[in-house]
């Protein structure tokens, strides 16, 4: 039996045991724990399924020329349900471009993120965006500074490409993207609670856009069995460093949007 099926069965057994305990004890407040119990019970299944799926992607991509989201103008994100916002990234032809994942969480934070989706929003971490050959393409470190979130973004050479400074306001997100020299590149703002955004550079060039629920490749065979797909379009005239900044900010946002943390 596959590991993911074993984890799924174990998750159902765990949830069944907890529900039985709730009914036996007849303690009403335990019903409030239904969502955390589900998250804890299913997190091993989602984690193992994500790992096995990525292993398959990497095996298929090993014999092909390496691909990166930095080479594409349209990015399709697929969240598999695993913890800490891990996402698969593919292009409009269904070809694997790589993955986004948080890379340095201590064990206790991993367990907390597995049980409570989006909890990593409240602590610092380092995240990486990898190519189809599992090579680093973009990295960023998230930290708090003067009450706001700051992403320090680096390119594949480890050089600082720029910064993103985020300010959350209730249901919307505002922020600014800066180059490594501190020059303002973009002012960014979500347009709705669903997370829609349409961003241009200060000199009027198209930077990136996203529309919740809009996916114009859904009828293609390679996407018909997929779930949780989101399409982001990126400016084709951006420099390599500008696209690096776009990749970091978009992945950071999409990791929350795909789990409903809008």
One Martini backbone bead per residue (centre of mass of N, CA, C, O) as a GRO file, in nm:
protein
  262
    1UNK     BB    1   0.098   0.035   0.021
    2UNK     BB    2   0.081   0.351   0.009
    3UNK     BB    3   0.178   0.603   0.208
    4UNK     BB    4  -0.066   0.795   0.157
    5UNK     BB    5  -0.283   0.580   0.233
    6UNK     BB    6  -0.188   0.530   0.519
    7UNK     BB    7  -0.220   0.826   0.612
    8UNK     BB    8  -0.522   0.847   0.552
    9UNK     BB    9  -0.619   0.622   0.741
   10UNK     BB   10  -0.488   0.738   0.998
   11UNK     BB   11  -0.646   1.003   0.992
   12UNK     BB   12  -0.931   0.879   1.024
   13UNK     BB   13  -0.876   0.734   1.289
   14UNK     BB   14  -0.805   0.981   1.453
   15UNK     BB   15  -1.072   1.138   1.409
   16UNK     BB   16  -1.259   0.915   1.517
   17UNK     BB   17  -1.141   0.908   1.804
   18UNK     BB   18  -1.201   1.202   1.877
   19UNK     BB   19  -1.506   1.197   1.830
   20UNK     BB   20  -1.565   0.973   2.035
   21UNK     BB   21  -1.458   1.133   2.277
   22UNK     BB   22  -1.656   1.367   2.258
   23UNK     BB   23  -1.914   1.196   2.294
   24UNK     BB   24  -1.836   1.066   2.565
   25UNK     BB   25  -1.787   1.344   2.726
   26UNK     BB   26  -1.980   1.581   2.648
   27UNK     BB   27  -1.802   1.832   2.539
   28UNK     BB   28  -1.867   2.121   2.377
   29UNK     BB   29  -1.586   2.268   2.326
   30UNK     BB   30  -1.462   2.043   2.138
   31UNK     BB   31  -1.597   2.138   1.866
   32UNK     BB   32  -1.380   2.369   1.817
   33UNK     BB   33  -1.156   2.132   1.731
   34UNK     BB   34  -1.223   2.023   1.446
   35UNK     BB   35  -1.020   2.166   1.257
   36UNK     BB   36  -0.751   2.091   1.396
   37UNK     BB   37  -0.797   1.785   1.382
   38UNK     BB   38  -0.805   1.768   1.076
   39UNK     BB   39  -0.526   1.891   1.023
   40UNK     BB   40  -0.363   1.682   1.183
   41UNK     BB   41  -0.472   1.419   1.044
   42UNK     BB   42  -0.396   1.521   0.731
   43UNK     BB   43  -0.099   1.626   0.710
   44UNK     BB   44   0.057   1.362   0.636
   45UNK     BB   45  -0.084   1.316   0.368
   46UNK     BB   46  -0.012   1.584   0.229
   47UNK     BB   47   0.293   1.557   0.262
   48UNK     BB   48   0.340   1.287   0.112
   49UNK     BB   49   0.201   1.362  -0.153
   50UNK     BB   50   0.389   1.598  -0.219
   51UNK     BB   51   0.657   1.441  -0.223
   52UNK     BB   52   0.576   1.231  -0.443
   53UNK     BB   53   0.504   1.432  -0.664
   54UNK     BB   54   0.781   1.573  -0.678
   55UNK     BB   55   0.943   1.320  -0.749
   56UNK     BB   56   0.804   1.279  -1.023
   57UNK     BB   57   0.878   1.547  -1.149
   58UNK     BB   58   1.188   1.514  -1.122
   59UNK     BB   59   1.213   1.255  -1.289
   60UNK     BB   60   1.099   1.376  -1.556
   61UNK     BB   61   1.309   1.632  -1.561
   62UNK     BB   62   1.601   1.507  -1.566
   63UNK     BB   63   1.607   1.460  -1.900
   64UNK     BB   64   1.566   1.760  -1.914
   65UNK     BB   65   1.568   2.073  -1.951
   66UNK     BB   66   1.593   2.323  -1.757
   67UNK     BB   67   1.347   2.492  -1.559
   68UNK     BB   68   1.196   2.827  -1.513
   69UNK     BB   69   1.003   3.091  -1.414
   70UNK     BB   70   1.206   3.308  -1.542
   71UNK     BB   71   1.124   3.197  -1.851
   72UNK     BB   72   0.833   3.300  -1.782
   73UNK     BB   73   0.495   3.476  -1.816
   74UNK     BB   74   0.344   3.215  -1.695
   75UNK     BB   75   0.201   3.114  -1.382
   76UNK     BB   76   0.129   2.795  -1.226
   77UNK     BB   77  -0.044   2.711  -0.929
   78UNK     BB   78  -0.004   2.421  -0.703
   79UNK     BB   79  -0.176   2.310  -0.430
   80UNK     BB   80  -0.150   2.005  -0.220
   81UNK     BB   81  -0.183   2.059   0.116
   82UNK     BB   82   0.066   2.131   0.237
   83UNK     BB   83   0.277   2.263   0.434
   84UNK     BB   84   0.410   2.581   0.427
   85UNK     BB   85   0.315   2.664   0.121
   86UNK     BB   86   0.355   2.454  -0.084
   87UNK     BB   87   0.444   2.466  -0.444
   88UNK     BB   88   0.360   2.414  -0.769
   89UNK     BB   89   0.520   2.490  -1.091
   90UNK     BB   90   0.371   2.578  -1.404
   91UNK     BB   91   0.285   2.589  -1.728
   92UNK     BB   92   0.069   2.617  -2.004
   93UNK     BB   93   0.176   2.304  -2.084
   94UNK     BB   94   0.237   2.144  -1.801
   95UNK     BB   95   0.521   2.218  -1.720
   96UNK     BB   96   0.779   2.184  -1.508
   97UNK     BB   97   0.938   2.454  -1.304
   98UNK     BB   98   0.880   2.386  -0.992
   99UNK     BB   99   0.927   2.520  -0.650
  100UNK     BB  100   0.776   2.616  -0.340
  101UNK     BB  101   0.954   2.670  -0.019
  102UNK     BB  102   1.021   2.617   0.303
  103UNK     BB  103   1.364   2.561   0.453
  104UNK     BB  104   1.404   2.652   0.798
  105UNK     BB  105   1.217   2.499   0.986
  106UNK     BB  106   1.155   2.406   1.272
  107UNK     BB  107   0.988   2.148   1.402
  108UNK     BB  108   0.774   2.307   1.566
  109UNK     BB  109   0.685   2.486   1.320
  110UNK     BB  110   0.598   2.258   1.135
  111UNK     BB  111   0.374   2.146   1.318
  112UNK     BB  112   0.211   2.411   1.338
  113UNK     BB  113   0.165   2.446   1.027
  114UNK     BB  114   0.018   2.175   0.985
  115UNK     BB  115  -0.225   2.247   1.184
  116UNK     BB  116  -0.194   2.572   1.095
  117UNK     BB  117  -0.273   2.744   0.843
  118UNK     BB  118  -0.059   3.034   0.820
  119UNK     BB  119   0.130   3.063   1.078
  120UNK     BB  120   0.395   3.176   0.932
  121UNK     BB  121   0.299   3.480   0.934
  122UNK     BB  122   0.425   3.510   1.252
  123UNK     BB  123   0.711   3.429   1.127
  124UNK     BB  124   1.021   3.369   1.045
  125UNK     BB  125   1.173   3.300   0.712
  126UNK     BB  126   1.291   3.077   0.455
  127UNK     BB  127   1.268   3.087   0.096
  128UNK     BB  128   1.224   2.883  -0.206
  129UNK     BB  129   1.293   2.878  -0.561
  130UNK     BB  130   1.275   2.612  -0.792
  131UNK     BB  131   1.367   2.417  -1.029
  132UNK     BB  132   1.325   2.127  -1.217
  133UNK     BB  133   1.630   2.049  -1.081
  134UNK     BB  134   1.646   2.173  -0.784
  135UNK     BB  135   1.739   2.464  -0.826
  136UNK     BB  136   1.814   2.770  -0.731
  137UNK     BB  137   1.647   3.089  -0.817
  138UNK     BB  138   1.506   3.187  -0.544
  139UNK     BB  139   1.525   3.404  -0.248
  140UNK     BB  140   1.387   3.458   0.093
  141UNK     BB  141   1.356   3.679   0.377
  142UNK     BB  142   1.151   3.687   0.658
  143UNK     BB  143   1.060   3.988   0.842
  144UNK     BB  144   1.050   4.214   1.105
  145UNK     BB  145   0.984   4.583   1.059
  146UNK     BB  146   0.826   4.816   1.219
  147UNK     BB  147   0.560   4.611   1.200
  148UNK     BB  148   0.659   4.496   0.930
  149UNK     BB  149   0.702   4.325   0.637
  150UNK     BB  150   1.013   4.176   0.517
  151UNK     BB  151   1.175   4.115   0.203
  152UNK     BB  152   1.473   3.950   0.122
  153UNK     BB  153   1.600   3.936  -0.207
  154UNK     BB  154   1.742   3.666  -0.403
  155UNK     BB  155   1.934   3.528  -0.627
  156UNK     BB  156   2.104   3.253  -0.763
  157UNK     BB  157   2.385   3.402  -0.649
  158UNK     BB  158   2.305   3.560  -0.366
  159UNK     BB  159   2.203   3.829  -0.455
  160UNK     BB  160   2.066   4.127  -0.406
  161UNK     BB  161   1.759   4.241  -0.563
  162UNK     BB  162   1.568   4.320  -0.305
  163UNK     BB  163   1.250   4.458  -0.175
  164UNK     BB  164   0.968   4.388   0.050
  165UNK     BB  165   0.705   4.600   0.179
  166UNK     BB  166   0.452   4.521   0.415
  167UNK     BB  167   0.096   4.625   0.455
  168UNK     BB  168  -0.163   4.548   0.661
  169UNK     BB  169  -0.531   4.599   0.590
  170UNK     BB  170  -0.712   4.382   0.694
  171UNK     BB  171  -0.823   4.265   0.373
  172UNK     BB  172  -0.565   4.411   0.277
  173UNK     BB  173  -0.266   4.464   0.065
  174UNK     BB  174   0.027   4.648   0.111
  175UNK     BB  175   0.313   4.772  -0.092
  176UNK     BB  176   0.677   4.762  -0.163
  177UNK     BB  177   0.919   4.770  -0.429
  178UNK     BB  178   1.274   4.723  -0.424
  179UNK     BB  179   1.575   4.771  -0.499
  180UNK     BB  180   1.900   4.729  -0.400
  181UNK     BB  181   1.922   5.064  -0.401
  182UNK     BB  182   1.619   5.168  -0.300
  183UNK     BB  183   1.437   5.176  -0.542
  184UNK     BB  184   1.130   5.234  -0.657
  185UNK     BB  185   0.927   5.008  -0.847
  186UNK     BB  186   0.657   4.931  -0.666
  187UNK     BB  187   0.313   4.949  -0.611
  188UNK     BB  188   0.113   4.740  -0.399
  189UNK     BB  189  -0.232   4.599  -0.437
  190UNK     BB  190  -0.509   4.469  -0.336
  191UNK     BB  191  -0.851   4.464  -0.472
  192UNK     BB  192  -0.939   4.219  -0.284
  193UNK     BB  193  -1.023   3.953  -0.081
  194UNK     BB  194  -0.917   3.747  -0.313
  195UNK     BB  195  -0.628   3.895  -0.422
  196UNK     BB  196  -0.628   4.084  -0.640
  197UNK     BB  197  -0.386   4.193  -0.898
  198UNK     BB  198  -0.228   4.506  -1.048
  199UNK     BB  199   0.101   4.559  -1.163
  200UNK     BB  200   0.324   4.842  -1.188
  201UNK     BB  201   0.562   5.034  -1.264
  202UNK     BB  202   0.672   5.357  -1.234
  203UNK     BB  203   0.712   5.352  -1.573
  204UNK     BB  204   0.453   5.154  -1.680
  205UNK     BB  205   0.516   4.860  -1.650
  206UNK     BB  206   0.441   4.542  -1.658
  207UNK     BB  207   0.444   4.304  -1.387
  208UNK     BB  208   0.155   4.191  -1.248
  209UNK     BB  209  -0.121   3.936  -1.240
  210UNK     BB  210  -0.450   3.861  -1.074
  211UNK     BB  211  -0.738   3.626  -1.090
  212UNK     BB  212  -0.982   3.500  -0.929
  213UNK     BB  213  -1.084   3.210  -1.113
  214UNK     BB  214  -0.879   3.259  -1.349
  215UNK     BB  215  -0.848   2.997  -1.615
  216UNK     BB  216  -0.754   2.956  -1.960
  217UNK     BB  217  -0.655   2.620  -1.930
  218UNK     BB  218  -0.880   2.415  -1.823
  219UNK     BB  219  -0.935   2.247  -2.107
  220UNK     BB  220  -0.685   2.114  -2.081
  221UNK     BB  221  -0.591   1.797  -2.019
  222UNK     BB  222  -0.355   1.861  -1.798
  223UNK     BB  223  -0.593   2.022  -1.603
  224UNK     BB  224  -0.867   1.861  -1.543
  225UNK     BB  225  -0.743   1.702  -1.266
  226UNK     BB  226  -0.697   1.962  -1.128
  227UNK     BB  227  -0.628   2.156  -0.832
  228UNK     BB  228  -0.562   2.458  -0.721
  229UNK     BB  229  -0.546   2.677  -0.959
  230UNK     BB  230  -0.316   2.948  -1.051
  231UNK     BB  231  -0.289   3.253  -1.243
  232UNK     BB  232   0.011   3.430  -1.344
  233UNK     BB  233   0.109   3.737  -1.480
  234UNK     BB  234   0.412   3.851  -1.651
  235UNK     BB  235   0.644   4.058  -1.749
  236UNK     BB  236   0.840   4.047  -2.052
  237UNK     BB  237   1.029   4.328  -1.986
  238UNK     BB  238   1.182   4.222  -1.760
  239UNK     BB  239   1.428   4.185  -1.573
  240UNK     BB  240   1.587   3.956  -1.391
  241UNK     BB  241   1.558   4.106  -1.118
  242UNK     BB  242   1.256   4.177  -1.150
  243UNK     BB  243   1.162   3.880  -1.173
  244UNK     BB  244   1.268   3.797  -0.900
  245UNK     BB  245   1.078   3.982  -0.741
  246UNK     BB  246   0.815   3.871  -0.852
  247UNK     BB  247   0.847   3.578  -0.758
  248UNK     BB  248   0.859   3.630  -0.454
  249UNK     BB  249   0.593   3.789  -0.414
  250UNK     BB  250   0.398   3.590  -0.547
  251UNK     BB  251   0.461   3.340  -0.373
  252UNK     BB  252   0.396   3.466  -0.105
  253UNK     BB  253   0.098   3.524  -0.169
  254UNK     BB  254  -0.001   3.244  -0.284
  255UNK     BB  255   0.046   3.075  -0.022
  256UNK     BB  256  -0.213   3.215   0.105
  257UNK     BB  257  -0.440   3.213  -0.109
  258UNK     BB  258  -0.463   2.890  -0.146
  259UNK     BB  259  -0.564   2.879   0.182
  260UNK     BB  260  -0.759   3.142   0.241
  261UNK     BB  261  -0.548   3.390   0.330
  262UNK     BB  262  -0.699   3.696   0.247
   0.00000   0.00000   0.00000
